[in-house]
């Protein structure tokens, strides 16, 4: 399980959390995550970024809605 960097909620990130019996390798594009199906609204950190985490579905969807609001 991953922890949302914004609200602290636990959620599953397919690119960071291993599937049962499998260790994640972290290879780009290895496993599509739910977030890849949403509109891109945040820049993806480069490989040198330190301690960057994901947001849970609720926080990311709320951010997308806020960015799109007039």
Short mmCIF file of the C-alpha atoms (twelve columns), coordinates in Angstrom:
data_MODEL
# 
_entry.id   MODEL 
# 
loop_
_atom_site.group_PDB 
_atom_site.id 
_atom_site.type_symbol 
_atom_site.label_atom_id 
_atom_site.label_alt_id 
_atom_site.label_comp_id 
_atom_site.label_asym_id 
_atom_site.label_seq_id 
_atom_site.Cartn_x 
_atom_site.Cartn_y 
_atom_site.Cartn_z 
_atom_site.pdbx_PDB_model_num 
ATOM 1  C CA . UNK A 1  0.000   0.000   0.000   1 
ATOM 2  C CA . UNK A 2  1.064   3.550   -0.672  1 
ATOM 3  C CA . UNK A 3  0.306   6.594   1.445   1 
ATOM 4  C CA . UNK A 4  -1.118  9.758   -0.093  1 
ATOM 5  C CA . UNK A 5  1.346   12.634  0.235   1 
ATOM 6  C CA . UNK A 6  -1.556  15.068  0.442   1 
ATOM 7  C CA . UNK A 7  -4.013  13.542  2.952   1 
ATOM 8  C CA . UNK A 8  -2.265  10.482  4.383   1 
ATOM 9  C CA . UNK A 9  -4.818  7.943   3.101   1 
ATOM 10 C CA . UNK A 10 -3.661  4.441   2.180   1 
ATOM 11 C CA . UNK A 11 -4.223  3.424   -1.451  1 
ATOM 12 C CA . UNK A 12 -2.837  1.100   -4.114  1 
ATOM 13 C CA . UNK A 13 -0.366  2.480   -6.649  1 
ATOM 14 C CA . UNK A 14 0.313   -0.073  -9.363  1 
ATOM 15 C CA . UNK A 15 3.672   1.485   -10.213 1 
ATOM 16 C CA . UNK A 16 4.947   1.530   -6.614  1 
ATOM 17 C CA . UNK A 17 3.162   -1.332  -4.878  1 
ATOM 18 C CA . UNK A 18 3.943   -4.898  -5.767  1 
ATOM 19 C CA . UNK A 19 1.283   -7.255  -6.952  1 
ATOM 20 C CA . UNK A 20 0.892   -10.251 -4.648  1 
ATOM 21 C CA . UNK A 21 3.965   -12.420 -4.997  1 
ATOM 22 C CA . UNK A 22 5.808   -9.908  -7.192  1 
ATOM 23 C CA . UNK A 23 8.336   -7.229  -6.321  1 
ATOM 24 C CA . UNK A 24 8.019   -3.902  -8.187  1 
ATOM 25 C CA . UNK A 25 11.049  -3.030  -10.275 1 
ATOM 26 C CA . UNK A 26 10.123  0.628   -10.730 1 
ATOM 27 C CA . UNK A 27 10.650  0.407   -14.473 1 
ATOM 28 C CA . UNK A 28 8.781   3.188   -16.295 1 
ATOM 29 C CA . UNK A 29 5.628   1.880   -17.868 1 
ATOM 30 C CA . UNK A 30 5.977   -1.501  -16.195 1 
ATOM 31 C CA . UNK A 31 2.459   -1.513  -14.796 1 
ATOM 32 C CA . UNK A 32 -0.088  1.128   -15.714 1 
ATOM 33 C CA . UNK A 33 -1.588  2.748   -12.650 1 
ATOM 34 C CA . UNK A 34 -5.119  4.128   -12.237 1 
ATOM 35 C CA . UNK A 35 -3.665  7.654   -12.364 1 
ATOM 36 C CA . UNK A 36 -2.417  7.204   -15.936 1 
ATOM 37 C CA . UNK A 37 -6.037  7.184   -17.111 1 
ATOM 38 C CA . UNK A 38 -6.733  10.664  -15.689 1 
ATOM 39 C CA . UNK A 39 -5.868  13.970  -17.389 1 
ATOM 40 C CA . UNK A 40 -2.236  15.003  -16.789 1 
ATOM 41 C CA . UNK A 41 -2.266  18.012  -14.445 1 
ATOM 42 C CA . UNK A 42 0.977   17.608  -12.504 1 
ATOM 43 C CA . UNK A 43 4.483   17.391  -13.848 1 
ATOM 44 C CA . UNK A 44 6.118   13.986  -13.396 1 
ATOM 45 C CA . UNK A 45 9.266   14.410  -11.280 1 
ATOM 46 C CA . UNK A 46 12.576  13.599  -12.895 1 
ATOM 47 C CA . UNK A 47 14.747  10.717  -11.721 1 
ATOM 48 C CA . UNK A 48 16.791  13.005  -9.445  1 
ATOM 49 C CA . UNK A 49 13.794  14.136  -7.380  1 
ATOM 50 C CA . UNK A 50 13.877  13.111  -3.757  1 
ATOM 51 C CA . UNK A 51 10.982  11.717  -1.720  1 
ATOM 52 C CA . UNK A 52 8.232   12.430  -4.217  1 
ATOM 53 C CA . UNK A 53 5.078   10.468  -3.572  1 
ATOM 54 C CA . UNK A 54 1.692   9.898   -5.099  1 
ATOM 55 C CA . UNK A 55 -1.736  11.245  -4.262  1 
ATOM 56 C CA . UNK A 56 -4.729  9.001   -3.604  1 
ATOM 57 C CA . UNK A 57 -7.548  8.882   -6.177  1 
ATOM 58 C CA . UNK A 58 -9.730  11.288  -4.180  1 
ATOM 59 C CA . UNK A 59 -7.000  13.942  -3.803  1 
ATOM 60 C CA . UNK A 60 -5.874  13.720  -7.422  1 
ATOM 61 C CA . UNK A 61 -9.442  13.917  -8.739  1 
ATOM 62 C CA . UNK A 62 -10.159 16.908  -6.454  1 
ATOM 63 C CA . UNK A 63 -7.012  18.648  -7.721  1 
ATOM 64 C CA . UNK A 64 -7.974  18.005  -11.346 1 
ATOM 65 C CA . UNK A 65 -11.448 19.439  -10.692 1 
ATOM 66 C CA . UNK A 66 -9.956  22.523  -9.007  1 
ATOM 67 C CA . UNK A 67 -7.527  23.128  -11.869 1 
ATOM 68 C CA . UNK A 68 -10.286 22.806  -14.469 1 
ATOM 69 C CA . UNK A 69 -12.733 25.053  -12.563 1 
ATOM 70 C CA . UNK A 70 -13.109 28.585  -13.951 1 
# 
